[in-house]
């Protein structure tokens, strides 16, 4: 069982380019999340999905979009990357309900030049 | 609004010293509380959790007690090891449609011989 996989592991991207970060889970969790981690700011929620077919905005959604066509996959797209989107991106999943922890992927380190 | 405040790091300790990392939260309702650990170059892993008042979470020698009266969830360990060097994040998860995690900014722990 792999848990959560993310791809790519790292990427350097020119500003203005489009980029999709991939996330796949094999635990059949209903909920999935995208966070960005920046030094001194902890993790901030970008977008989430409570179940396949639904998505919602987190704290910092501007410049990002997501889709949830099925239970397993939750891609994050940067339509036109900017340097302020340089960060480490973590995908997470969990069963629904407040008592459950979230399981995190290994992260994608993205640098926008 | 809802938030988590944890002590700033870095915290530097000698091996076998006692550790306390303070965490307080501001939230409505009855959230579940979590401590996550992030080792260098890795994603976040759940360290321990508590889902109701007075519960004590424990794992790998670490403990934290859910104190609703002081809205705190301090992380403690009686004798730290070099292998405990990592960044520790306090987080809570509340009820609601998003049921997302709200994180503190993280505390870096460095344990030396």
gemmi code that builds the backbone of each chain (N, CA, C; Angstrom):
import gemmi

chains = {
    "A": [
        ("UNK", (0.861, -1.193, 0.000), (0.000, 0.000, 0.000), (0.888, 1.230, 0.000)),
        ("UNK", (0.659, 2.136, -0.962), (1.541, 3.293, -1.086), (1.090, 4.445, -0.206)),
        ("UNK", (-0.209, 4.545, 0.093), (-0.700, 5.686, 0.860), (-1.014, 6.821, -0.089)),
        ("UNK", (-0.226, 7.874, 0.006), (-0.405, 9.033, -0.867), (0.870, 9.245, -1.669)),
        ("UNK", (0.729, 9.369, -2.951), (1.868, 9.683, -3.799), (1.654, 11.046, -4.439)),
        ("UNK", (2.760, 11.756, -4.615), (2.740, 13.067, -5.267), (3.791, 13.088, -6.368)),
        ("UNK", (3.480, 13.807, -7.417), (4.439, 13.965, -8.507), (4.265, 15.348, -9.127)),
        ("UNK", (5.378, 15.965, -9.531), (6.754, 15.482, -9.387), (7.265, 15.696, -7.969)),
        ("UNK", (8.451, 15.197, -7.694), (9.087, 15.422, -6.404), (9.528, 16.868, -6.286)),
        ("UNK", (10.072, 17.391, -7.365), (10.459, 18.794, -7.410), (10.378, 19.287, -8.839)),
        ("UNK", (10.260, 20.603, -8.976), (10.113, 21.189, -10.303), (10.570, 22.641, -10.257)),
        ("UNK", (11.304, 23.030, -11.291), (11.630, 24.434, -11.491), (10.836, 24.902, -12.704)),
        ("UNK", (10.160, 26.005, -12.548), (9.183, 26.447, -13.539), (9.394, 27.925, -13.854)),
        ("UNK", (9.266, 28.273, -15.116), (9.337, 29.685, -15.497), (8.012, 30.368, -15.174)),
        ("UNK", (8.081, 31.597, -14.739), (6.877, 32.364, -14.458), (6.003, 32.433, -15.706)),
        ("UNK", (4.691, 32.319, -15.489), (3.746, 32.369, -16.594), (3.378, 30.998, -17.143)),
        ("UNK", (4.139, 29.982, -16.798), (3.849, 28.637, -17.280), (2.731, 27.993, -16.460)),
        ("UNK", (2.066, 27.053, -17.075), (1.019, 26.278, -16.426), (1.630, 25.002, -15.851)),
        ("UNK", (1.170, 24.611, -14.675), (1.748, 23.432, -14.010), (0.662, 22.687, -13.256)),
        ("UNK", (0.668, 21.374, -13.345), (-0.258, 20.555, -12.559), (0.542, 19.643, -11.641)),
        ("UNK", (0.246, 19.730, -10.362), (0.822, 18.845, -9.365), (-0.151, 17.688, -9.149)),
        ("UNK", (0.380, 16.478, -9.181), (-0.500, 15.320, -9.098), (-0.496, 14.732, -7.693)),
        ("UNK", (-1.629, 14.196, -7.318), (-1.789, 13.558, -6.004), (-2.735, 12.383, -6.152)),
        ("UNK", (-2.307, 11.223, -5.667), (-3.127, 10.016, -5.725), (-3.060, 9.305, -4.386)),
        ("UNK", (-4.222, 8.866, -3.904), (-4.263, 8.087, -2.659), (-4.959, 6.760, -2.917)),
        ("UNK", (-4.540, 5.733, -2.184), (-5.126, 4.409, -2.365), (-5.832, 3.930, -1.098)),
        ("UNK", (-6.215, 4.846, -0.247), (-6.845, 4.487, 1.023), (-8.362, 4.663, 0.982)),
        ("UNK", (-8.889, 5.091, -0.159), (-10.331, 5.295, -0.334), (-10.898, 6.335, 0.627)),
        ("UNK", (-10.060, 7.320, 0.982), (-10.535, 8.392, 1.849), (-11.450, 9.327, 1.088)),
        ("UNK", (-12.495, 9.793, 1.780), (-13.417, 10.727, 1.135), (-12.785, 12.091, 0.916)),
        ("UNK", (-12.082, 12.584, 1.931), (-11.607, 13.962, 1.902), (-10.146, 14.045, 1.453)),
        ("UNK", (-9.862, 15.079, 0.668), (-8.489, 15.348, 0.239), (-8.223, 16.845, 0.326)),
        ("UNK", (-6.936, 17.180, 0.477), (-6.540, 18.557, 0.754), (-5.231, 18.883, 0.055)),
        ("UNK", (-5.060, 20.155, -0.270), (-3.771, 20.670, -0.712), (-3.348, 21.792, 0.227)),
        ("UNK", (-2.097, 21.671, 0.714), (-1.493, 22.692, 1.559), (-0.211, 23.185, 0.906)),
        ("UNK", (0.162, 24.417, 1.246), (1.501, 24.883, 0.931), (2.223, 25.187, 2.227)),
        ("UNK", (3.529, 24.898, 2.230), (4.326, 25.117, 3.424), (5.413, 26.125, 3.107)),
        ("UNK", (5.386, 27.213, 3.846), (6.361, 28.282, 3.699), (6.996, 28.555, 5.047)),
        ("UNK", (8.280, 28.874, 5.028), (9.041, 29.068, 6.264), (8.375, 30.114, 7.138)),
        ("UNK", (8.168, 29.779, 8.396), (7.589, 30.722, 9.346), (6.083, 30.853, 9.286)),
        ("UNK", (5.458, 30.169, 8.339), (4.007, 30.297, 8.184), (3.279, 28.984, 8.412)),
        ("UNK", (3.990, 27.930, 8.676), (3.338, 26.646, 8.854), (2.736, 26.150, 7.561)),
        ("UNK", (1.654, 25.410, 7.664), (0.954, 24.908, 6.483), (-0.352, 25.675, 6.318)),
        ("UNK", (-0.608, 26.076, 5.099), (-1.839, 26.802, 4.804), (-2.642, 26.049, 3.759)),
        ("UNK", (-3.923, 25.957, 3.988), (-4.800, 25.196, 3.113), (-5.105, 25.982, 1.842)),
        ("UNK", (-4.929, 25.334, 0.703), (-5.194, 25.968, -0.586), (-6.610, 25.630, -1.046)),
        ("UNK", (-6.870, 24.340, -1.233), (-8.192, 23.849, -1.621), (-8.419, 22.514, -0.930)),
        ("UNK", (-9.670, 22.128, -0.864), (-10.017, 20.840, -0.289), (-11.174, 20.225, -1.068)),
        ("UNK", (-11.401, 18.941, -0.796), (-12.534, 18.233, -1.395), (-13.067, 17.256, -0.349)),
        ("UNK", (-14.319, 17.392, -0.006), (-14.912, 16.509, 0.994), (-15.284, 15.153, 0.418)),
        ("UNK", (-15.545, 15.126, -0.883), (-15.897, 13.868, -1.543), (-15.755, 14.063, -3.040)),
        ("UNK", (-15.659, 12.976, -3.767), (-15.505, 13.070, -5.221), (-16.644, 13.905, -5.817)),
        ("UNK", (-16.239, 14.814, -6.709), (-17.216, 15.670, -7.369), (-17.428, 17.016, -6.719)),
        ("UNK", (-16.842, 17.240, -5.537), (-16.989, 18.516, -4.832), (-15.619, 19.061, -4.462)),
        ("UNK", (-15.492, 20.382, -4.488), (-14.269, 21.045, -4.050), (-14.628, 22.321, -3.305)),
        ("UNK", (-13.680, 22.834, -2.535), (-13.892, 24.073, -1.803), (-12.592, 24.846, -1.663)),
        ("UNK", (-12.724, 26.132, -1.359), (-11.557, 26.996, -1.223), (-11.071, 27.014, 0.213)),
        ("UNK", (-9.742, 27.035, 0.366), (-9.142, 27.169, 1.679), (-8.734, 28.596, 1.962)),
        ("UNK", (-7.634, 28.743, 2.710), (-7.154, 30.064, 3.101), (-6.519, 30.843, 1.964)),
        ("UNK", (-5.802, 30.164, 1.078), (-5.005, 30.835, 0.052), (-5.278, 30.237, -1.325)),
        ("UNK", (-6.487, 30.357, -1.854), (-6.835, 29.673, -3.100), (-6.448, 30.408, -4.389)),
        ("UNK", (-6.123, 31.709, -4.275), (-5.928, 32.501, -5.487), (-4.737, 31.998, -6.297)),
        ("UNK", (-4.984, 31.805, -7.598), (-3.941, 31.349, -8.509), (-3.886, 29.841, -8.657)),
        ("UNK", (-4.742, 29.141, -7.916), (-4.763, 27.680, -7.949), (-6.175, 27.179, -8.276)),
        ("UNK", (-6.229, 26.015, -8.912), (-7.503, 25.347, -9.121), (-7.330, 23.852, -8.900)),
        ("UNK", (-8.436, 23.184, -8.574), (-8.409, 21.748, -8.330), (-9.622, 21.117, -8.984)),
        ("UNK", (-9.550, 19.804, -9.117), (-10.679, 19.010, -9.580), (-10.666, 17.689, -8.819)),
        ("UNK", (-11.818, 17.065, -8.730), (-11.919, 15.767, -8.034), (-12.889, 14.895, -8.824)),
        ("UNK", (-12.356, 14.324, -9.883), (-13.187, 13.514, -10.776), (-13.483, 12.142, -10.179)),
        ("UNK", (-12.615, 11.673, -9.297), (-12.808, 10.364, -8.674), (-12.259, 10.416, -7.248)),
        ("UNK", (-12.396, 9.313, -6.518), (-11.981, 9.294, -5.115), (-10.473, 9.407, -4.959)),
        ("UNK", (-9.725, 8.825, -5.875), (-8.289, 8.641, -5.668), (-7.430, 9.845, -6.037)),
        ("UNK", (-7.869, 10.657, -6.983), (-6.984, 11.673, -7.555), (-7.458, 13.085, -7.243)),
        ("UNK", (-6.487, 13.957, -6.973), (-6.828, 15.337, -6.616), (-5.724, 16.256, -7.136)),
        ("UNK", (-5.693, 16.544, -8.423), (-4.646, 17.388, -8.989), (-4.819, 18.861, -8.659)),
        ("UNK", (-3.691, 19.535, -8.493), (-3.655, 20.978, -8.230), (-3.000, 21.664, -9.425)),
        ("UNK", (-3.681, 22.649, -9.996), (-3.174, 23.330, -11.186), (-2.871, 24.789, -10.895)),
        ("UNK", (-1.688, 25.214, -11.339), (-1.323, 26.617, -11.340), (-1.466, 27.080, -12.787)),
        ("UNK", (-2.442, 27.925, -13.050), (-2.736, 28.296, -14.436), (-1.622, 29.141, -15.060)),
        ("UNK", (-1.058, 30.043, -14.270), (0.013, 30.915, -14.748), (0.902, 31.218, -13.542)),
        ("UNK", (1.966, 30.429, -13.401), (2.762, 30.474, -12.173), (3.434, 31.831, -11.957)),
        ("UNK", (3.525, 32.218, -10.673), (4.230, 33.443, -10.275), (5.242, 33.089, -9.199)),
        ("UNK", (6.300, 33.911, -9.047), (7.354, 33.562, -8.065), (6.839, 33.368, -6.642)),
        ("UNK", (5.772, 34.053, -6.259), (5.238, 33.889, -4.895), (4.626, 32.505, -4.670)),
        ("UNK", (4.489, 31.733, -5.704), (3.995, 30.366, -5.558), (5.135, 29.364, -5.348)),
        ("UNK", (6.337, 29.865, -5.246), (7.466, 29.029, -4.842), (7.225, 28.541, -3.424)),
        ("UNK", (7.174, 27.222, -3.250), (6.796, 26.663, -1.959), (6.954, 25.142, -2.019)),
        ("UNK", (6.701, 24.508, -0.897), (6.571, 23.054, -0.864), (5.083, 22.749, -0.716)),
        ("UNK", (4.588, 21.902, -1.583), (3.156, 21.594, -1.627), (2.920, 20.178, -1.114)),
        ("UNK", (1.998, 20.070, -0.189), (1.641, 18.776, 0.379), (0.183, 18.463, 0.095)),
        ("UNK", (-0.041, 17.256, -0.348), (-1.379, 16.721, -0.505), (-1.682, 15.857, 0.721)),
        ("UNK", (-2.915, 15.837, 1.144), (-3.315, 15.032, 2.298), (-4.685, 14.436, 2.051)),
        ("UNK", (-4.978, 13.360, 2.769), (-6.308, 12.760, 2.686), (-6.720, 12.274, 4.066)),
        ("UNK", (-8.005, 12.102, 4.245), (-8.499, 11.568, 5.514), (-9.904, 11.036, 5.341)),
        ("UNK", (-10.307, 10.152, 6.244), (-11.732, 9.832, 6.329), (-12.476, 11.083, 6.783)),
        ("UNK", (-13.766, 11.147, 6.546), (-14.553, 12.293, 6.985), (-14.734, 12.251, 8.491)),
        ("UNK", (-14.788, 13.428, 9.110), (-15.043, 13.492, 10.546), (-13.864, 14.044, 11.305)),
        ("UNK", (-14.171, 14.783, 12.386), (-13.127, 15.549, 13.060), (-12.191, 14.674, 13.863)),
        ("UNK", (-12.545, 13.443, 14.194), (-11.684, 12.604, 15.018), (-10.536, 11.975, 14.244)),
        ("UNK", (-10.599, 12.062, 12.923), (-9.608, 11.375, 12.117), (-8.457, 12.299, 11.745)),
        ("UNK", (-7.258, 11.736, 11.768), (-6.109, 12.506, 11.329), (-6.055, 12.537, 9.817)),
        ("UNK", (-5.267, 13.459, 9.328), (-4.989, 13.526, 7.903), (-3.648, 12.857, 7.625)),
        ("UNK", (-3.580, 12.179, 6.497), (-2.363, 11.495, 6.061), (-1.743, 12.326, 4.940)),
        ("UNK", (-0.449, 12.552, 5.044), (0.225, 13.456, 4.125), (1.102, 12.714, 3.126)),
        ("UNK", (1.173, 13.267, 1.921), (2.120, 12.809, 0.935), (3.507, 13.365, 1.212)),
        ("UNK", (4.503, 12.965, 0.404), (5.893, 13.377, 0.635), (6.194, 14.801, 0.204)),
        ("UNK", (5.299, 15.426, -0.540), (5.498, 16.818, -0.926), (6.098, 16.993, -2.307)),
        ("UNK", (5.821, 18.174, -2.877), (6.430, 18.607, -4.134), (7.072, 19.961, -3.892)),
        ("UNK", (8.361, 20.048, -4.170), (9.061, 21.329, -4.019), (9.020, 22.055, -5.351)),
        ("UNK", (8.358, 23.194, -5.382), (8.175, 23.961, -6.617), (8.896, 25.291, -6.516)),
        ("UNK", (9.700, 25.573, -7.522), (10.389, 26.858, -7.616), (9.941, 27.549, -8.888)),
        ("UNK", (9.437, 28.765, -8.745), (8.993, 29.556, -9.893), (9.962, 30.717, -10.081)),
        ("UNK", (10.580, 30.763, -11.224), (11.596, 31.795, -11.490), (11.040, 32.924, -12.354)),
    ],
    "B": [
        ("UNK", (-10.801, 34.815, 14.760), (-11.052, 33.545, 14.107), (-10.299, 32.415, 14.761)),
        ("UNK", (-10.535, 31.214, 14.252), (-9.865, 30.044, 14.799), (-8.371, 30.110, 14.517)),
        ("UNK", (-7.564, 29.705, 15.485), (-6.111, 29.744, 15.291), (-5.410, 28.831, 16.280)),
        ("UNK", (-4.156, 28.536, 15.976), (-3.283, 27.758, 16.847), (-2.001, 28.546, 17.067)),
        ("UNK", (-1.592, 28.659, 18.309), (-0.360, 29.358, 18.652), (0.579, 28.390, 19.346)),
        ("UNK", (1.766, 28.243, 18.815), (2.751, 27.395, 19.463), (4.041, 28.147, 19.626)),
        ("UNK", (4.838, 27.711, 20.606), (6.042, 28.439, 20.928), (6.997, 28.438, 19.745)),
        ("UNK", (7.695, 29.547, 19.605), (8.614, 29.673, 18.496), (9.897, 28.926, 18.798)),
        ("UNK", (10.502, 28.432, 17.764), (11.789, 27.798, 17.929), (12.887, 28.693, 17.407)),
        ("UNK", (14.027, 28.143, 17.167), (14.318, 26.735, 17.432), (14.541, 26.469, 18.917)),
        ("UNK", (14.254, 25.234, 19.312), (14.531, 24.772, 20.655), (15.733, 23.832, 20.564)),
        ("UNK", (16.754, 24.120, 21.322), (17.965, 23.296, 21.322), (18.135, 22.666, 22.696)),
        ("UNK", (18.202, 21.337, 22.721), (18.336, 20.607, 23.980), (19.454, 19.581, 23.880)),
        ("UNK", (20.005, 19.244, 25.008), (20.956, 18.143, 25.068), (20.192, 16.837, 25.185)),
        ("UNK", (20.789, 15.791, 24.711), (20.155, 14.471, 24.799), (19.818, 14.156, 26.244)),
        ("UNK", (18.662, 13.549, 26.448), (18.116, 13.160, 27.748), (17.490, 14.323, 28.507)),
        ("UNK", (17.471, 15.499, 27.956), (16.783, 16.623, 28.601), (15.270, 16.477, 28.436)),
        ("UNK", (14.528, 17.224, 29.274), (13.067, 17.238, 29.192), (12.613, 18.255, 28.154)),
        ("UNK", (11.541, 17.924, 27.473), (11.001, 18.787, 26.432), (9.571, 19.180, 26.750)),
        ("UNK", (9.267, 20.460, 26.574), (7.890, 20.942, 26.532), (7.765, 21.922, 25.388)),
        ("UNK", (6.817, 21.684, 24.504), (6.479, 22.635, 23.450), (5.033, 23.067, 23.691)),
        ("UNK", (4.862, 24.352, 23.948), (3.530, 24.858, 24.276), (2.678, 25.038, 23.034)),
        ("UNK", (1.386, 24.756, 23.204), (0.418, 24.947, 22.125), (-0.907, 25.364, 22.743)),
        ("UNK", (-1.460, 26.456, 22.267), (-2.798, 26.877, 22.662), (-3.622, 27.118, 21.408)),
        ("UNK", (-4.924, 26.995, 21.543), (-5.778, 27.150, 20.379), (-6.967, 28.042, 20.702)),
        ("UNK", (-7.513, 28.616, 19.657), (-8.745, 29.389, 19.742), (-9.712, 28.774, 18.755)),
        ("UNK", (-10.752, 28.174, 19.261), (-11.710, 27.510, 18.376), (-13.051, 27.419, 19.061)),
        ("UNK", (-14.086, 27.450, 18.276), (-15.422, 27.211, 18.802), (-15.681, 25.712, 18.824)),
        ("UNK", (-16.624, 25.307, 19.623), (-17.016, 23.906, 19.630), (-16.015, 23.008, 20.329)),
        ("UNK", (-15.927, 21.776, 19.850), (-15.113, 20.751, 20.509), (-14.176, 20.113, 19.492)),
        ("UNK", (-13.068, 20.772, 19.216), (-12.171, 20.256, 18.185), (-11.400, 19.030, 18.659)),
        ("UNK", (-10.872, 18.285, 17.718), (-9.849, 17.280, 17.992), (-8.490, 17.945, 17.840)),
        ("UNK", (-7.525, 17.494, 18.628), (-6.200, 18.127, 18.655), (-5.133, 17.118, 18.242)),
        ("UNK", (-4.128, 17.612, 17.535), (-3.109, 16.739, 16.962), (-1.728, 17.362, 17.137)),
        ("UNK", (-0.728, 16.496, 17.229), (0.654, 16.881, 17.036), (1.196, 16.070, 15.866)),
        ("UNK", (1.761, 16.811, 14.911), (2.435, 16.203, 13.772), (3.930, 16.462, 13.890)),
        ("UNK", (4.732, 15.556, 13.305), (6.180, 15.734, 13.278), (6.655, 15.661, 11.832)),
        ("UNK", (7.599, 16.506, 11.511), (8.194, 16.526, 10.173), (9.696, 16.378, 10.291)),
        ("UNK", (10.215, 15.231, 9.866), (11.652, 15.008, 9.854), (12.238, 15.656, 8.594)),
        ("UNK", (13.509, 15.985, 8.620), (14.118, 16.701, 7.487), (13.843, 16.026, 6.153)),
        ("UNK", (13.345, 16.805, 5.193), (13.127, 16.319, 3.848), (11.920, 15.417, 3.674)),
        ("UNK", (11.084, 15.319, 4.708), (9.936, 14.422, 4.635), (8.625, 15.178, 4.803)),
        ("UNK", (7.540, 14.459, 4.580), (6.214, 15.019, 4.832), (5.866, 14.932, 6.303)),
        ("UNK", (4.653, 15.338, 6.623), (4.203, 15.328, 8.017), (3.683, 13.950, 8.394)),
        ("UNK", (3.990, 13.544, 9.637), (3.477, 12.291, 10.177), (2.733, 12.601, 11.468)),
        ("UNK", (1.630, 11.911, 11.680), (0.928, 12.075, 12.943), (1.781, 11.534, 14.083)),
        ("UNK", (1.943, 12.327, 15.125), (2.667, 11.879, 16.309), (1.686, 11.374, 17.368)),
        ("UNK", (0.669, 12.173, 17.663), (-0.347, 11.765, 18.620), (-1.570, 12.653, 18.451)),
        ("UNK", (-2.674, 12.224, 19.069), (-3.895, 13.014, 18.981), (-4.754, 12.804, 20.224)),
        ("UNK", (-5.702, 13.732, 20.419), (-6.698, 13.616, 21.486), (-7.996, 14.186, 20.951)),
        ("UNK", (-9.083, 13.487, 21.166), (-10.334, 13.879, 20.529), (-11.356, 14.488, 21.489)),
        ("UNK", (-11.094, 14.467, 22.791), (-12.018, 15.127, 23.713), (-11.256, 15.599, 24.941)),
        ("UNK", (-11.901, 16.471, 25.693), (-11.280, 17.084, 26.860), (-10.778, 16.021, 27.836)),
        ("UNK", (-9.576, 16.288, 28.380), (-8.885, 15.440, 29.369), (-8.266, 14.186, 28.760)),
        ("UNK", (-8.478, 13.948, 27.484), (-7.795, 12.830, 26.834), (-6.299, 13.095, 26.802)),
        ("UNK", (-5.518, 12.047, 26.936), (-4.062, 12.159, 26.776), (-3.660, 11.326, 25.579)),
        ("UNK", (-2.980, 11.971, 24.634), (-2.395, 11.257, 23.514), (-0.948, 10.934, 23.834)),
        ("UNK", (-0.471, 9.769, 23.359), (0.916, 9.411, 23.626), (1.454, 8.543, 22.502)),
        ("UNK", (2.748, 8.695, 22.247), (3.410, 7.914, 21.210), (4.896, 8.189, 21.284)),
        ("UNK", (5.703, 7.161, 21.173), (7.166, 7.283, 21.117), (7.723, 8.064, 22.303)),
        ("UNK", (7.091, 7.989, 23.455), (7.553, 8.700, 24.637), (7.031, 10.114, 24.746)),
        ("UNK", (6.360, 10.602, 23.722), (5.755, 11.931, 23.753), (4.334, 11.824, 24.319)),
        ("UNK", (3.926, 12.881, 25.022), (2.573, 12.943, 25.561), (2.006, 14.348, 25.403)),
        ("UNK", (0.690, 14.436, 25.299), (0.010, 15.731, 25.340), (-1.397, 15.508, 25.860)),
        ("UNK", (-1.855, 16.413, 26.733), (-3.178, 16.293, 27.332), (-4.068, 17.428, 26.858)),
        ("UNK", (-5.260, 17.088, 26.440), (-6.259, 18.033, 25.946), (-6.863, 18.763, 27.146)),
        ("UNK", (-6.502, 20.033, 27.315), (-6.980, 20.849, 28.432), (-7.957, 21.880, 27.901)),
        ("UNK", (-9.230, 21.590, 28.029), (-10.228, 22.509, 27.488), (-10.293, 23.796, 28.303)),
        ("UNK", (-10.043, 23.703, 29.606), (-10.171, 24.893, 30.450), (-9.112, 25.934, 30.138)),
        ("UNK", (-7.954, 25.473, 29.659), (-6.883, 26.404, 29.282), (-6.675, 26.435, 27.770)),
        ("UNK", (-7.512, 25.750, 27.038), (-7.402, 25.600, 25.571), (-5.960, 25.325, 25.164)),
        ("UNK", (-5.374, 24.304, 25.779), (-3.971, 23.991, 25.513), (-3.782, 22.515, 25.199)),
        ("UNK", (-2.661, 22.229, 24.570), (-2.322, 20.845, 24.188), (-0.799, 20.767, 24.091)),
        ("UNK", (-0.132, 20.976, 25.216), (1.328, 21.060, 25.247), (1.959, 19.693, 25.024)),
        ("UNK", (3.004, 19.665, 24.231), (3.729, 18.423, 23.937), (4.880, 18.258, 24.925)),
        ("UNK", (5.019, 17.058, 25.509), (6.055, 16.806, 26.503), (6.757, 15.482, 26.230)),
        ("UNK", (8.028, 15.456, 26.583), (8.789, 14.215, 26.564), (9.822, 14.298, 27.666)),
        ("UNK", (9.956, 13.227, 28.409), (10.829, 13.259, 29.569), (12.307, 13.199, 29.250)),
        ("UNK", (12.662, 12.558, 28.137), (14.076, 12.391, 27.806), (14.212, 12.331, 26.291)),
        ("UNK", (14.680, 13.423, 25.712), (14.746, 13.479, 24.249), (16.014, 12.802, 23.733)),
        ("UNK", (15.924, 12.365, 22.481), (17.046, 11.732, 21.797), (17.412, 12.545, 20.558)),
        ("UNK", (18.620, 12.314, 20.067), (19.052, 13.018, 18.855), (18.064, 12.755, 17.719)),
        ("UNK", (17.519, 11.564, 17.675), (16.583, 11.188, 16.610), (15.247, 11.928, 16.687)),
        ("UNK", (15.010, 12.651, 17.769), (13.789, 13.454, 17.898), (13.918, 14.807, 17.207)),
        ("UNK", (15.082, 15.116, 16.714), (15.290, 16.390, 16.029), (14.379, 16.465, 14.805)),
        ("UNK", (13.527, 17.461, 14.781), (12.502, 17.573, 13.739), (11.741, 18.872, 13.975)),
        ("UNK", (10.755, 19.113, 13.119), (9.829, 20.225, 13.334), (8.497, 19.641, 13.795)),
        ("UNK", (7.945, 20.222, 14.842), (6.710, 19.730, 15.439), (5.594, 20.751, 15.221)),
        ("UNK", (4.459, 20.246, 14.740), (3.312, 21.110, 14.450), (2.130, 20.704, 15.312)),
        ("UNK", (1.550, 21.690, 15.973), (0.296, 21.502, 16.675), (-0.836, 21.832, 15.700)),
        ("UNK", (-1.943, 21.121, 15.784), (-3.052, 21.363, 14.863), (-4.363, 20.953, 15.513)),
        ("UNK", (-5.446, 21.541, 15.027), (-6.751, 21.066, 15.464), (-7.661, 20.906, 14.266)),
        ("UNK", (-8.672, 20.090, 14.476), (-9.656, 19.831, 13.438), (-11.028, 19.952, 14.070)),
        ("UNK", (-11.853, 20.819, 13.492), (-13.144, 21.085, 14.084), (-14.254, 20.427, 13.279)),
        ("UNK", (-15.441, 20.519, 13.756), (-16.587, 20.039, 12.999), (-16.878, 21.023, 11.885)),
        ("UNK", (-17.704, 20.620, 10.934), (-18.029, 21.516, 9.840), (-17.786, 20.841, 8.510)),
        ("UNK", (-18.237, 21.480, 7.470), (-18.183, 20.857, 6.152), (-16.760, 20.664, 5.653)),
        ("UNK", (-15.887, 21.584, 5.964), (-14.508, 21.445, 5.472), (-13.718, 20.471, 6.326)),
        ("UNK", (-13.954, 20.542, 7.634), (-13.247, 19.683, 8.570), (-11.746, 19.673, 8.296)),
        ("UNK", (-11.203, 20.848, 8.052), (-9.790, 20.944, 7.722), (-8.965, 21.010, 8.987)),
        ("UNK", (-7.665, 20.830, 8.839), (-6.714, 21.034, 9.928), (-6.251, 22.482, 9.927)),
        ("UNK", (-6.197, 23.064, 11.099), (-5.579, 24.370, 11.280), (-4.281, 24.152, 12.027)),
        ("UNK", (-3.166, 24.613, 11.435), (-1.842, 24.341, 11.972), (-1.252, 25.551, 12.679)),
        ("UNK", (-0.424, 25.274, 13.665), (0.487, 26.279, 14.167), (1.654, 26.424, 13.199)),
        ("UNK", (2.547, 27.357, 13.501), (3.639, 27.652, 12.573), (4.799, 26.678, 12.687)),
        ("UNK", (4.749, 25.777, 13.652), (5.804, 24.782, 13.793), (6.904, 25.218, 14.748)),
        ("UNK", (7.484, 24.239, 15.436), (8.612, 24.469, 16.347), (9.719, 23.504, 15.984)),
        ("UNK", (10.874, 24.067, 15.640), (12.014, 23.222, 15.295), (12.732, 22.807, 16.572)),
        ("UNK", (12.964, 21.507, 16.717), (13.704, 20.953, 17.852), (15.023, 20.391, 17.354)),
        ("UNK", (16.092, 20.828, 17.984), (17.416, 20.297, 17.689), (17.956, 19.679, 18.971)),
        ("UNK", (18.270, 18.380, 18.915), (18.820, 17.688, 20.078), (20.271, 17.346, 19.798)),
        ("UNK", (21.151, 17.721, 20.719), (22.579, 17.494, 20.537), (23.108, 16.505, 21.576)),
        ("UNK", (24.212, 15.881, 21.235), (24.835, 14.918, 22.161), (25.471, 15.630, 23.333)),
    ],
}
model = gemmi.Model(1)
for chain_id, residues in chains.items():
    chain = gemmi.Chain(chain_id)
    for i, (resn, *xyz) in enumerate(residues, 1):
        res = gemmi.Residue()
        res.name, res.seqid = resn, gemmi.SeqId(i, " ")
        for name, pos in zip(("N", "CA", "C"), xyz):
            atom = gemmi.Atom()
            atom.name, atom.element = name, gemmi.Element(name[0])
            atom.pos, atom.b_iso = gemmi.Position(*pos), 0.0
            res.add_atom(atom)
        chain.add_residue(res)
    model.add_chain(chain)
structure = gemmi.Structure()
structure.add_model(model)
structure.setup_entities()
